[in-house]
């Protein structure tokens, strides 16, 4: 069936003891269409010693919508979905505690219906929509769905409680952001060729269409293949944006387009204080001055560190951050940019552009190796006087990243060494065999 009526209730029992990896589902609706079809499920998942109760929509085996990012609801004993007599769709526990609701009580709702587009809707007796999942997207956008500046896609990296990705529509561009509290940093953007205000975007069979006004299309991000697109997704494991089609031959969804093609352009490609090298591998930031060597791959004790007498900025040559925030200062010099970060107790790093723009950072991620001569200069904060001697009284020191050359060179050395060892051993073996034959 593809709908349920008021008074409907579905209960999913929860194990009495916590079981790592547990996942239980009860499917209540599905669309009548050729596979893959849409299904709605009441779900329970074991997460961080708790059981998460949610209402989900699946397209084939892919979860394309969930109530949990909007309102995470942890329960014990049982997870209950109810469409009340008053037309309110709710998730509740064994004690009648409500963890999520549609907020449609008293609006004449008669039934919950799953459309062939994957849109879950609450409708009245005249089939007028009173609530729809398309208005509350999570990390996926379906074919035919619209997004405006009032909505965005969000996804949450695994094992990261204070960071999340977002895909947003702004008046002059669409962009991907890494969010940290009230701060946000862009790492990919697309600006239409026709410079008009963007009102909404829509996913078609051929790509993501960008509109101004009510109907005028001004640009499009086009799929790279001929297959019709089925959905767009913001992936929680990478933060990358992808367009997907269905492969009937393989029986799964495949990517037709991705916004970022290079691993090092992803915002969380490496751990904090890590750098993504030209070989697309991660390593710690290792800094060296003319008289000493030091390595570190953890956030130093710099929380709340500020003041030019207590802190200093280190310039990382050959490295930049792929993250970009709102410029903190315009028409600045490199030294002014460094001092702005030094005076800000929440700043841990800064990036300076030769154009005079200065960007401040509240955490250190998204660092990648670049060729020398880049117009960007990345600087990190550290306690002053950690390295005795040279440059101690200056606010900005020049340091060089050597880990890039060391790591990449070491990999090449191992490969060449292995080949050389194999060739020499083979020659010795052949020589030995020849000697025995004679």
Phi, psi and omega in degrees: 000157181243011175205157174227154186253169180303146184093353181287143177213137179227132183240136177239119181287148181245137179304144181292327177250149181291130179238112180301131178085001181294138176213122180232142181221147172232112181278131183247337180214152172207153181273151180265090179207165181297141180304138005276143177248176180264143177222145177250136184222148166267125189236149172228128180228142177278117182220121174051053177068013178228168176248121181269127179254128184209160171255125187232155172240131180244140172247102193066237177259005183264127176283119185249352175201148178206149175281343189293321177296332180284323182204099181286123187237111180259134185228168172230153178073304181204156178240124188238131171252132183220135169252102188291166177297339180268003174088018179259126177270127188223153164248132181215169180251192184293341180260015181068014177287128183269126181255339178202146178208157179278338180072033184248019180298134178080011181257012176080019179296134180249326184203161175256128187227139177255114182281162180292346177275352184094003179276123177267123188231150169254125184234157177266191183293341178263011182064024175278133183284127178256339177202145178211144181294333178300337179278350181229062184294154176253262181246006186226143177239124184272163175305132180085350181280148178249149170230137177240186180293345181273350179232159178207161173264142178225147173215154189241119180302145178293138178061035176219107186273342186247007179234146170207156179266154174214146174247118190232150178253121178242173188296333184240358183195166166245145190208158173254138182229148167255123185254137179222100185062233180273356183262147178220144183228127180278149176225000172199144176209156177225122179251129181299148179293328175268118187276084174227157181298132178277129177256325177195165173237153181218139179270120177253184180291337185254344181170187177266112183270141182244129186238152168239150184065214182267327188223352187278115177278130183247347177188177181201138169268114192265140175296148181272355181236169182279344184291142180294138180285147179246324178199165175244139182222142172259107190282133183282343180277339182230334187084006179278154179254131182226149172253136188233143173239166180258130177261107180295328181294317182267345178072028177209176180269139179233154183281132176256343182198143170224142186293318183243124184260349183250129181306319184289349177273355178281142188293328182242038180298328181232168180285170177306139182062025174254160179231139178267118186275175180294346177270007181062034174237155183263147174210166178287153172288120177242128186244147180218138169252175185299337186244007183195169181226142180207143178227149181199137177227035177218158180290118178296169179283074183244009180298124181076008181281125178200168182099134185289346176274343184250339186225163175214160181253137179249125179275125179264106180285138179077021179216145175220170172258138177281351180273141180221125177259195175283130181307128179282332182209139178251157179055039181261163170264170179299320181293320178296318179300315179298318181292327177299317178292319179300325182277350181259115185291344179263354182273134177243346180201164179215153176230130183247135175256144180300340178287349178107002179274144183233124180246134179254152183232142179263352176206164183247102175215168175071028180272132178223156178284140175225166176291149175300148179098007178295151179282355180255142177233122182255136183227141178243152180267146174210162176299140183286142176084008177297325178251113186293149172097237192310131172075015188291333185261004179259146180285339183229123177250153178257117179239159180239138175280119178255347183300327182299305180295322181295310183294309181298318179295322180294320178298313179299319180299317180296316181297309181296321178297319179296317179296316180299317179298319180296315181296314181296317180297320180295319179296318179296320180296315179296320180296320180295317180296318180297319180296322180292325182291326181279000000 
